[in-house]
Amino acid sequence: MKGRSVLSKVSPRRGEPIRFSHGLLGLLRSASSGTIRLVIAAVAVTWIPPAILAAFHGLDSLRSFLVDYAAQSRLLVVIPLLILAEPPLVARLARVARHFRDAGLIKEVDLPRFASALSDFMRRGDSLIVRVVLVLLAYMFLGSVMSVVTLSSVMPWCFDAGGVANLSRAGSWYIMVSLPIVLYILLRWVWRQLLWLWFLGITSRMDLQLIPSHPDQAGGLSFVEYCMRGYVPFGFAIGTIFAGAVANRVVYLHQSLAEFKYMPIVVIAIVLIVCVAPLCVFWSTLVRTRRRGIFQYGTLAISMGRQFEHKWLVDPAQARDGALEQPDFSATTDLYSMWRTCTQ
């Protein structure tokens, strides 16, 4: 079958075990040698040059760089974490996507369309054109932000006497190389989520074979939530970026921590919008499935209930030997339990 052959090229074989790790050490153990080399290269390019350039500027400048919480957290935590966590996330999303077919939720007529959408989702995630566009977006964003940056004592290693208009050599490397790489990696995650939203949107518009009485109370779609654990590194990275900036202002500018009381709400909102919002495309599908289950199982429950009453309640006073051994009672209970599942 054409749909199945295409799917087999972009995802692991059925039954092949996939193990996912969530901690940094677990990600390191499960990472390929190519991914580890990429992490080392990214850290070397983003951290070592500004450290050396700051040292050339003087010991105070180097010390200022080393105790810059924002810079250190972005370069030594966010970059390695997101690079290591991306391949497991891609495998996790592919496994979730493949399960639509494996679980029989896709009709035979929709399989070619589904396979094409999955192939496009996997291919466009690493498109060369997309990489170039993301790099341009990163520099455009930095250019717009730098125009409104004000000088503070938080980053003396980054600016010379002229302030923002006079970047030091270490600051120039940080602004022109290190920060764009951080933004590029973040934008890759956002772009992949936009692709995931697009793929789920196409899938949700198919005639999915959902079961209103499925015990997961989601018509059989609860497996889609399996992708959520893959976003833990992204949420941690976003929190780390904000935490580093706040730490600088609290420690060096002596600002009150209470001034940043709304910062956790901002972090949570970003993570929810990027990671959870794509799943909302199934809202209307689930509503239609629930409505269908209420009517179908409701009709069946009425019919079965009438048969039960006619058999057992026409003459309540009449004793029936072995009534407790009859399957009618358990069958009726099971049906009503399924109906409650559909209506919850």
N, C-alpha and C positions, 0 to 999 in steps of 0.2 A: 504493500500500500504506500502511496507517495507520501502522505502525511507522516507516517511513522518513520520512513527512511530519512526524511529531512531532520526530524527530531533527534534521531540517533546520532547525527553528526554534531549536534551542538550541545549535547548533554551526556552525562555518564550513563552507562548501560543500566537497565533495570536490575535491581538486586545488588548492584555494586555499592558497598558501604561508603558513606561519606561522613567523616568525623570533623566536627567543628569545635574550635577552641575559642574562648572568649577573653581570657587573660593575656597579658602581654607575653609572658613566658610560654603559654600554650600556643600563641600565634607564632612565636619564634620557632618552636619545635616543629610545628606543622608547615612552616613556610618553605617554599622551594629555594634552591640555591640562587636562582635568578632574582627572586624577590629580596632575599637577604643582601645580595650585591647591590640591588637598586636602593635599598635602605641605607647601606653604608655610603654609596655614592651621593645620595641626596643630603645626608648629614654632613659629609665631607665638604660638599659644595656650599652648603648654606651656613655652616657653623665655623669651620676652620678658617676660611679667609677673613671674616670680620674679627675673629679672635686675634689672628696674627696682625692685622692692620691696626687694631686697637692697641696691641702691645707695642707696636712701633711708635704709636702716638704717646706712649708713656704708661707707667705702671698704674696710675690713677684711672686712666682710660680703660685699661684691661680689667681692672677691678670693677669699674662701673659696668662693663659688658657682662662680666661673670655673675653679677648680682642683679642683673635686669631680669626680673621674674617673667615678664612678658616674652622677651626674646628667647630666654632659655627654654621656657615651656613650649613655645611654638616650634623651635628648631630641634629640640631633643626629645620631645614627647609627642606632639601632634603629628609631625611628619612621619616618624617611624611607625606610629600606631596606625595611621590611616593607610599607609602603603602596605603594611602587613595584613590589615583587616580586609582589604579590597578583594583579593582572590577568594577567600572563604565566603564573602558576601555574594560574589558572582555565582559561585557554585550553589549556594543556598537558594538564590533566586531561581536559578535554572532548575533545581530540584522541585521547588514549589510549582513552577510553571509546567514542568513535565507531568506533575501529578494530576493536573486537570485532565490530561489524556488517560493516564494510567487508571484513574478512578472512574473512568467512563462518563465523565461529565460533559465531554465534547461529542456532539453528534458526528456520525460518519461523514455527513455532507460538509461539516465545518472543519474537518481535520486539515485539509490543505491550507485553508486560510489561517488556522491556528499555527500550523508549522511555519508558515511564512512570517507571521508576526513574531514568533519566538526567534527565528533566524535573524530577523531584522533587529530585534532587541539585543541579541548577543553581538551582532556585527557592529552596530552603530555605537556601542559603548566604547570601543577602541578605535573609532574612525580617525584617520589622520586629519581630515578637515575639522572634525570636532576638537581635536587637540589644539590646532592652530587657533581656532576661535576662542577656546578657553584661555589660552595664553594672552590673546589680545584683550579679552575681557578683564583678566587679572591686572594687566597694566593700565587699562582704562580706569578701573576702579581705584587703583593706587594713585593715579594721577589726579583724580577728582578729590580723593581724600587729602592728599598732600597740600592741596591748595587752601585747605581750611585748618591745617594743623597749626597749633600754637606751641611755642617753645616752653619747655618745663625742665626742671632739674632731674626728671626721671631718667633721661637718656643723654647725659653729657658726653658719653662716648660716641654718640651718633652725630652730634652737631659741633661745629667749630664756633668761634666767637661770633660769627655772623648769624647764628641761629638756624632756623629751618632753611633759609635761603643759602646757607653755606654748610652743606653736608660734609662731614669728615669722610676720609677714605673708607673707614669701617662702616659708617652710616650709609655711604653711597652703595657699597656692596649689599648691605642689609636691605635697603630700599629697592635697589634695582635687580637683585638676584634672589635673596633669601625670602623676602615677603611674597614676591610673585609665585615662587614655588609652593609656599604654604597655601596661597589663594588658589593656585591651579589644582592642587590636590583636593581642596575643599569643593571646588567647582566640579571636579570629576564626580564626586559623590552626589552632588546636587543633580548633575546631568544624568547620572545613572538612575536616580529616582524619578526624574522626569520621563525617562524611557520606560521605567517600570510602571509609572502611571499610565503612559500611553498603551503599553501592552495589556495591563489589566482592564483599561477602558475598552479595548477591542474585544477582549475575552468576555467581559460582562455583557456586551451587546449580542453575544451569541445565545442561542437557545440552550442554555445550560440545563443538564438533566439533574436538577436538584431534588432532594427528598425532603418534603416539609416536616416529616416526623423523625428526621435524623437525630440521634441522641446528642450531637454537638450543639443542637438548637440554632444552627446556622445553615441548615439545608445541606450540610456536608462540606461547607467551605471553611471550616475552622482551621484546616491545614495551611491556609494562606497566612495565618498569624505566625507560622513557623519562621518566617523571614524576620520577625521583629528582633530576635536575639542577635541577628547580624548587625543591627544598628547600635549596639551598645558602645563599640569604639567610637562611632561618630558622635554620639551624645556626650561621651567622656571628653572627646576632643573639643567640642564646642564649649563645654563647661571649663576646660583647661584654658582655652583662649581668653575667656572672660575673666577667669580667676587670676591669671597672670597680670592682666591689666589692672584689676582691682587691687591686687597685692602691691604693685608698684605705688599706687596712689595712697594706700593706707600706710605703708611702711615709710616711704620717702617724702610724700607730701603731707602726711599726718592727717589725711581726711578720715572722717568717721565712717566706720563700716556701715552704719545705719543709712548713709547716703546712697548705698547701693542695694537697698532692701528689695528693689524691684528687679534687680538683675537676674535672680533665679527664675522669675516669671518669664523674662525675655528668653532665657536659655531653653526653658521648657517649651515655650511657644515655637521657637525655631525647630527644635527636635520633633515636635508633634507635626508641624506643617510639612517638614521634609520627609519624615519616616512613616508617619501614620496616615496622613491625608490620602495617599494613593489607594488605601483599602476602602475608602468611602465610596468608590465607584460602584461597589456592589450593594449599596443601600437600596436602590430601587429594585434590584433583582431579588433581594431578600424580602422586601415588602410584598412583591408579587408572589413569591413562593409561600410566604406566610398566609396571604389572602387565599391562595389556591388550596392550601392545606386546611384552612378553617372550613371552607365550603365542602371539599371532597371528604375529609374525615368526619366532618359534622354530619353530612348526609349518611355516611356509613354507620356512624354511631347511632343515629336515629333509627335506621333500619334494624340494626342489631339489637338495640334496646327494645324495640317493639317485639321482635322475635323472643327475646329473653322474657319479657313480661307475659307474653301469650303462653309461653311454655311453663313458667314457674309461678305466675301471680294471678292466673285466672281464678283459682280457688286457693287462697292463702291458707285456709284451714285444712286443706288436704295434705296429709303427711306424705312425704316422698322418701322412700328408703334409698339410702346411698346418695343423697343429694350432694353431700360434701365431696364425693368422689367424682362428680361430674365435671367436665372441662369447661362448661358454659360460664361458670363464675370467673375463673381465671382468664378466659378469653375476653370476657367483657371488661374486666379490670385492665387487661393489657391494652385493649383498644382505647379505653378512656384515658389511659396514661399517655398513649401516643397522641391523642387529641389535645391533651394539655400541653404536650411538647410543641405542637404546632401553634398554639395560641399564645405561648409565652413570649 
